[in-house]
Amino acid sequence: MQVPLEIAFHNIDSSDWAEEEIRARVADLERIYDRLIACRVRVDQRANNSNDTIPPVVRIEMSIPGRKELVVAHEPEHLQRKYQTPDLKNAINEAFRIAERQLLDFKEQRKGRTKAPLHDSENQSLGQVAEITPDEDFGFILTKEGGLLYFHRNAVLSGHFDHLKRGDEVYYVDDVGDTGPIASKVRVKKGEERD
C-alpha cells in the first residue's frame, strides 16, 4: 500500500491480538488486490448493555485507484442474528469476509478492462482543456462528469502542448499518479490540431 495502514479503536480498549489479526487480514486483502492504495480500520463500541452482548462495529475503508472507496460497515444487529454471542473476533472476521468478497467482485469487474496500448480506445474519454499553464508544463482537463484532471506536458501524445488552449477537445485515459487521479495519454481531437 502507498499509505500506511490506519487502525483506530473507539469506546473500546485496543488489544495486541486484535491489531495483529487486523494487520494479517489487511495483508490478505493486499494479496487479493495488489493495487490497494490505503486501508483504514476503525473498531467502535457504539453501544453497551448490562450483559455485554452488543458487539463492536468494524468499519473498513479501502482506497483503490480510479474508484470511490470501498467501505464495509454493518450494524451490530447483523452479528447478533448470525452468532449466538458475537464478540470482537466475530466482528473482525465478518467485516473482513465482506471486504474480501467486495475486492474479489471489484477485481472480477475489472478483468475485462485493460490499459494495454493497443486498447486505449476502449478506455479513453473525451474532455476539454479547462486550464493550461505552458510555462509550468501542466494543465487541467474538464471531464464529462464535471471534474478536473491534472495532466502534464509529457502526457500529450498527439498535438502540441504549447498550442493547446482552453476549450480544445481532447481524448485522455484516466490514470492514477502519485497524488491521485490524473489524465494520461492525452490526444488532441482531430480538427482541433494546429501546427
C-alpha positions in Angstrom: 0.0 0.0 0.0 1.1 3.5 -0.7 -0.3 4.8 2.6 0.4 3.0 5.9 -2.5 1.1 7.5 -4.5 3.0 10.0 -6.2 1.2 12.9 -8.3 3.1 15.4 -10.3 1.9 18.5 -13.1 4.0 19.8 -15.0 3.3 23.1 -13.2 0.0 23.4 -9.7 -0.9 24.6 -7.2 -1.8 21.9 -5.6 -5.2 22.2 -2.5 -6.7 20.7 -4.3 -9.8 19.4 -6.9 -7.6 17.6 -4.3 -5.4 16.0 -2.3 -8.4 14.9 -5.5 -10.0 13.4 -6.4 -6.8 11.6 -2.9 -6.5 10.1 -2.9 -10.1 9.0 -6.4 -9.7 7.4 -5.3 -6.5 5.6 -2.3 -8.4 4.2 -4.8 -10.9 2.8 -6.7 -8.0 1.2 -3.4 -6.8 -0.4 -2.8 -10.3 -1.8 -6.3 -10.3 -3.3 -5.8 -6.9 -4.9 -2.3 -5.6 -5.1 -3.2 -2.1 -6.2 -4.8 -1.2 -2.9 -3.6 2.4 -2.0 -4.7 2.7 1.6 -6.8 0.9 4.2 -8.3 2.3 7.4 -9.9 0.1 10.0 -12.0 1.5 12.9 -13.3 -0.6 15.7 -16.1 1.2 17.5 -18.2 0.0 20.5 -21.2 2.2 19.8 -23.4 0.8 22.5 -23.3 -1.4 25.6 -25.9 -3.3 27.6 -25.8 -4.9 31.0 -24.7 -8.4 29.7 -22.2 -7.1 27.1 -24.0 -8.8 24.2 -23.7 -5.9 21.8 -20.7 -6.4 19.5 -18.5 -3.6 18.3 -18.7 -2.3 14.7 -15.7 -2.9 12.5 -15.5 -0.4 9.6 -13.1 -0.9 6.8 -12.3 1.7 4.2 -10.2 0.6 1.2 -8.8 3.2 -1.3 -8.4 1.9 -4.9 -7.1 3.8 -7.9 -9.8 5.3 -10.1 -12.7 4.5 -7.9 -14.6 5.7 -4.9 -13.5 4.0 -1.6 -14.9 0.5 -0.9 -16.4 0.6 2.6 -17.5 -2.2 4.8 -19.5 -1.5 7.9 -22.5 -3.2 9.4 -24.7 -2.6 12.4 -24.4 -4.9 15.5 -27.7 -6.5 14.7 -26.1 -8.3 11.7 -23.7 -10.1 14.0 -26.4 -10.7 16.6 -28.5 -12.5 14.0 -25.5 -14.6 12.8 -23.9 -15.5 16.1 -25.3 -16.6 19.4 -22.8 -14.5 21.4 -21.0 -12.2 19.0 -17.7 -10.6 20.1 -14.8 -8.6 18.7 -13.3 -11.7 17.0 -16.6 -12.3 15.2 -16.9 -8.7 14.2 -13.4 -8.6 12.7 -13.9 -11.9 10.8 -17.3 -10.9 9.4 -16.1 -7.4 8.3 -13.0 -8.8 6.5 -15.0 -11.6 5.0 -17.3 -9.0 3.4 -14.2 -6.8 2.4 -12.6 -9.8 0.7 -15.8 -10.5 -1.3 -16.1 -6.9 -2.3 -12.5 -6.8 -3.6 -12.9 -10.1 -5.4 -16.1 -8.7 -7.1 -14.3 -5.5 -8.0 -11.4 -7.4 -9.4 -13.7 -9.6 -11.5 -15.4 -6.4 -12.9 -12.1 -5.0 -13.9 -10.9 -8.2 -15.6 -12.4 -7.3 -18.9 -10.8 -3.8 -18.9 -7.2 -3.4 -19.9 -4.9 -0.4 -20.3 -2.6 -2.0 -22.9 -1.6 0.5 -25.6 -3.5 -1.3 -28.3 -6.7 -1.0 -26.4 -6.6 2.7 -25.3 -9.7 3.5 -27.4 -11.8 1.4 -25.1 -10.5 3.2 -22.0 -10.3 6.8 -23.3 -12.7 9.5 -22.6 -13.4 12.8 -24.3 -12.9 16.0 -22.3 -11.8 19.6 -22.9 -8.9 21.7 -21.8 -10.2 23.7 -18.8 -6.9 25.4 -17.9 -3.4 25.4 -19.4 -0.2 26.7 -18.0 2.5 26.3 -20.7 5.3 27.9 -18.7 4.8 25.4 -15.9 4.2 22.4 -18.2 0.7 21.3 -16.9 -3.0 21.9 -17.4 -6.4 20.5 -16.4 -9.0 18.7 -18.4 -12.7 19.1 -17.7 -14.3 15.6 -17.6 -17.8 14.9 -18.8 -18.7 14.4 -15.2 -17.6 17.9 -14.4 -14.4 17.1 -12.6 -10.9 18.4 -13.3 -8.0 16.1 -14.1 -4.4 17.2 -14.0 -2.2 16.5 -17.0 1.5 17.1 -17.7 3.1 18.2 -20.9 4.6 14.7 -21.2 1.2 13.1 -21.3 0.3 14.8 -24.6 0.8 12.1 -27.3 -0.7 13.9 -30.3 -0.9 17.6 -30.9 1.4 20.2 -29.4 1.2 21.1 -25.7 2.2 24.7 -26.5 -0.7 25.1 -28.9 -3.4 23.9 -26.6 -5.9 26.4 -25.5 -8.9 26.5 -23.2 -11.9 24.7 -24.7 -9.9 22.4 -27.0 -11.4 18.9 -27.0 -9.0 16.1 -26.1 -9.1 12.3 -25.6 -7.5 11.0 -22.5 -7.1 7.9 -20.3 -8.0 8.1 -16.6 -4.9 7.1 -14.6 -3.6 7.5 -11.0 -0.5 9.5 -10.3 1.4 10.0 -7.0 -1.2 12.4 -5.7 -4.4 10.9 -7.1 -6.3 10.8 -10.4 -4.7 12.2 -13.5 -5.2 12.2 -17.2 -2.6 10.3 -19.3 -2.2 9.6 -23.0 -3.8 12.9 -24.0 -4.6 13.2 -27.7 -6.0 16.3 -29.3 -9.3 15.6 -31.1 -8.9 15.7 -34.9 -9.9 19.1 -36.3 -8.6 20.8 -33.1 -4.9 20.3 -34.0 -2.9 23.3 -35.0 0.8 23.3 -36.2 
